[in-house]
């Protein structure tokens, strides 16, 4: 069973519907006991960094996640805000993140590029694979994913960077280390590409 973690931030129904289409059983839950029983986890999210961390802590989810992810080593996929919460912290707020990756979340430095860019970064972007990842197994040709974000990942450990994209400059859009994975884009809004990515997460991790 896949547990989609509900901490009050994100369009969880879209993820559950996509998992249903690929034949994966899932539940949407904010119950730490359900999280402790799950075989795989998806940590989605839309909104501000500090609000996400506060909600995870207040609901008792943070402790359950640390148990299942860091101690029991079950697979988890962070999506959008979910992957940002896995870093040490964000320019967007003052609270400490989960700290699972040696990385931080920073605001796009659009002032440093010549082209005129707007924030948030909204739309379809090409994504490049930086290292072998089973999330990309048999991926459709020329994969593109849908983004909505003003902050992006900056990893201190380049070997963790699984995917990158370009918006004014190249930046990390995927991190992967052992059982912990995350993507900045929204697979559930990315049609056949996103469906294949979720299918690979369920099948290979």
N, C-alpha and C positions, 0 to 999 in steps of 0.2 A: 504493500500500500504506500502511495506517495502522499505525503502531507504538504499541502500548500499553506504556508504560515500566514495567518491573518492577524495583523497587528494594527488594523484600522487604516491602512494606507495602500491602496492599489486596486486595480480592476482584476479581482481574483477569478471571477466567473469566466473570463476569456481564456485564462490558462486552463481551468478545469475543462472547458469545452474542447480545447485543442487536445488535451490529454485523452479525453473520451474518444475523439476521432481516431486516435492512434491505438485505441484499445487498452489504455492504461487506467487502472482504478485509482481514484484519488479522493481525498477529502480536503475541505477547507476548514481550518481549525485554529483557534486561539488557545486551545487547552494544552498546557504543558504535558499532561499525561498522554495525550494522543501523539504529541511530538516525540515523546520518549519511546513510543511503540512503533513509529514509522520506520519503513525500510529505506526510504529516500525522502529528501526534503527539497522543497522549492521555496526560496525566500524572495518574494517579489517586492514591489514598492514604488509608489509615486509620491513625491512631496519632499519636505525638508529633512535634512540629516538629523538634527537634534530631536525633532518630533518622532522620527523613527526609532532612535535609540531610547528615548523616554518611554515610548509605548512598549517596546520589547521588554524593558526592565520592569515597568509597572505591571505588566500582565504575567510576569514570571517566565516569559518565553526565553529570555536571554540565557538564563541558567540551564534550561532544558536544551537549548541549541548547543551550548558549550559541551554539555555531557555527550550528546549524540554525535556531534561533529568532531570534537577534539579528542574525546576519550574512546567512544565506540567506533569512530571512523566511518560512519555511514556517509554516502554521497549526498552533497547538497549543491544546488544550483542557485546562485543569486542573480536576480534580474533587475536592471536599472538601479533604483535606490538600494535594492537588496545587495548588489555587489559593492556599492559605495559604503554601506554599513559594515562590510567585512574588512575595510581598511582601518587605519589607526585613527583617522579623524578627517575633518573636512573644513575647507575654507568657508563653507556655508554656515558653520556653527562652532560651538565651543566644547561640545561633549566628546568624550573618547569613544571611538568606534569599537567594534568587536575585536579588531586587531589580529585577525586571522592571517592577513597578508601584510608583508612589510611594504606598505604602500599608503598613500594618502589621496584624498580627493580634493582637487583644486579647480578653481574657476578658469574657464577658457580665457586665454590671454589674447583676445581679438585685437587689442591695440597694437600688438607686436607684429601683425601681418599687414601686408599692403592691400590685399583685397578687402572689400567692405563686407563684413560678416555680421549677422544678427544673432542674438541670443534670445531664447534657447535655440540650440541646433535642432531643427525639426526637419525630418524627411528621410528619404531612403539614401543609404550610403553603401558603397562597396566596402567589404571587409576582407582583410588579408590575414592569412594564417601565419603566425610567427613561429610556431613549433607544432609538431604532430599532436593532434587532439582527436580523440574518438568522437567528440561532438561534431566533427566534420566528416565522419565516415560516409562515403557515398553521397556527399552533398551535391545538390544540383549545380549545374554549371553557372559560373559568374554569380555567386551568392551575394545578395544584397539584403540589408536589414533596416528596420525602421527605428529611428532615434527621436527622442525628445529629451534634451538635457542641456543644462548650462554649466555643469561641473563634470570633470572627467578624472580618470584614474591616472595616478603617477606612481609607478612602482620603483622601489629601490632595488628590486631583485629582478633583473631582466629575464631570468629564466622562468619566472612566473607568468610572463606576458604571453598569452596564447593567441591573441588576435589584436589587430590594429586597424585604424581607419584614418581618414584625413578630413580635417575641417580647419583650414588655415594652416595647419601643420599636422604631422603624424602624431597620433596618441593611442594609448592602449584602450581597447574596448573589451578585452577579455583577459581574465586571470585564471590560472589553473595550477593547483599544487596538491598532488595526491587526491584525496576525496573531496577537496574544496574547489568549486568552479564558480565562475560568474561571468556575466556578459552585461555590457552597458545598454545594449539595444533591447527592443521588445520583441522577442520571438513570437509571442502570441498575436502581434500585429504585422508579422512579416510573412504571411501566407505560406507557400510551400517550403520556403527556406527555414522559417521558424518551426514549422511542423516537423521537418526532418531533424532539426537540432534537438527538439524535445524527444523525438523518437530515439535518437542516439543516446541521449542522457538516460532514458528508461532502459534501453537495451544493453548498453555497454558499461554502465557504472553500477 
